Amino acid sequence: MSTNELKTVKKPMTLRFSKQKKRLIDNAQLLTLAMPAMIFLFIFCYIPMFGIIIAFKDFKPILGVFDSPWNGFKNFEFFFMSQDFFRIVRNTVGYALIFIALKIVLGVAIALMLNEVRSRKALKYYQTTMILPHFLSWVVVGYVSYILLKPSSGMLNQMIRFFGGEGIDWYSEPNVWPVILPIVNSWKHIGMDSIMFYAALMGLDAEVYEAATIDGATKWQQTMKISIPLLAPIICIIGILAMGSVFRGDFGLFYQIPRNVGALYPTTDVIDTYVMRGVMDGSIGPTAAVGLVQSVVGLIMVVGTNLVVKKLDPDSSLF
């Protein structure tokens, strides 16, 4: 290669590196602000990925990670061939889809209702009361739900008996829990879930609604023609991110609320509670394999959902 050709190749590379250097300098403050979060992710998300190798080993605590023998995919076979596989996957995916649907539908509905509140005092009261449960631990929520559902002296059974009915032993009736768990989960998270939708509505110029009102549009028409289209990109992004957890269950919810009662396992046992019991039994390898499967499925779901959304509406995709 001649000298002129070398200069021709080096010149674009030099320009590219200088542009990147200038970009780093221009964004130095933003990168500095992002540094704590990057360090946190590296320590608590990337370094623990080293433990993935346990999923492919017959892990013995006395031998440690390196000296434990390799066993290939036997840990994965244990999970997929388990007699509980269908039940826990059905419960995990089914509840996750229900929670995602309720999160979007109820979150949008509450955001639309808050957007109609004109009194600042009333708005602060509604937001505070709805967001407060989000900061309660599942242990506290579990005790509150037990006070309501306690078979002998629970508040719900007392109300049922007051009206002439017979009390229900909630903790021995698995069929009622597909209704109880979504209600409890929505009560705890719906206030926080509605914040992003409400923030998007606040960003819309009020004159748009005033113009629609002058043109004779009803509240329903304003909602369907103005508010919902505005929220569509945010709904898509939240839906894409939520699909990443479709193969995961909220351990606190599924463990604390049903109180780990074996009779309720047909409708309350999910992958995360199944893994917890495996850890308690000392089955570290199979539980690590289950965790790896959850992560891989979550990644596939996020990427796949984003591709579908990108095909339908590129502006609403996450990346």
Long-range contacts (C-beta under 8 A, 24 or more apart in sequence): 51-288, 52-288, 52-292, 54-284, 54-285, 54-288, 55-285, 55-288, 55-289, 55-291, 55-292, 56-289, 57-285, 58-285, 59-284, 59-285, 59-288, 61-284, 71-285, 75-285, 75-286, 75-288, 75-289, 76-289, 76-293, 78-283, 78-286, 78-289, 79-286, 79-289, 79-290, 79-293, 84-269, 84-274, 87-265, 87-266, 87-269, 88-269, 88-270, 88-271, 88-274, 89-247, 89-271, 91-249, 91-267, 91-268, 91-269, 91-270, 92-246, 92-247, 92-248, 92-249, 92-270, 92-271, 92-272, 93-246, 93-247, 94-178, 95-178, 95-181, 95-182, 95-249, 95-254, 95-270, 96-242, 96-245, 96-246, 96-247, 96-248, 96-249, 97-246, 98-178, 98-182, 99-182, 99-185, 99-186, 99-242, 100-239, 100-242, 100-243, 100-246, 102-182, 102-185, 102-186, 102-190, 103-186, 103-189, 103-190, 103-193, 103-238, 103-242, 104-235, 104-238, 104-239, 106-186, 106-190, 106-193, 106-194, 107-190, 107-193, 107-194, 107-196, 107-197, 108-194, 108-197, 108-228, 108-231, 108-235, 110-190, 110-191, 110-194, 110-197, 110-198, 111-194, 111-195, 111-197, 111-198, 111-200, 111-201, 111-231, 112-197, 112-201, 112-223, 112-227, 114-194, 114-198, 115-198, 115-201, 115-202, 115-227, 116-219, 127-191, 129-191, 130-190, 130-191, 130-194, 131-191, 131-192, 131-195, 132-191, 133-187, 133-188, 133-189, 133-191, 134-188, 134-189, 134-191, 134-192, 136-188, 137-252, 138-250, 138-252, 138-253, 138-255, 138-256, 138-257, 139-252, 139-256, 141-184, 141-188, 141-256, 141-257, 142-256, 142-257, 142-259, 145-180, 145-184, 145-257, 146-259, 149-180, 171-258, 171-259, 171-261, 171-263, 171-264, 172-261, 172-263, 172-264, 174-263, 174-264, 174-265, 174-266, 174-267, 174-268, 175-267, 177-258, 177-264, 177-267, 177-268, 178-267, 180-257, 181-253, 181-254, 181-257, 181-258, 181-268, 184-253, 184-257, 185-250, 185-253, 196-234, 196-238, 197-231, 197-234, 197-235, 200-230, 200-231, 200-234, 201-227, 201-230, 201-231, 204-230, 232-313, 232-316, 233-313, 233-315, 233-316, 236-309, 236-313, 236-316, 236-317, 236-318, 237-316, 237-318, 239-305, 239-309, 240-302, 240-305, 240-306, 240-309, 240-317, 240-318, 241-302, 241-318, 243-301, 243-302, 243-304, 243-305, 244-298, 244-299, 244-301, 244-302, 245-298, 246-297, 246-298, 246-301, 247-271, 247-293, 247-294, 247-297, 247-298, 247-301, 248-272, 248-294, 248-298, 249-273, 251-276
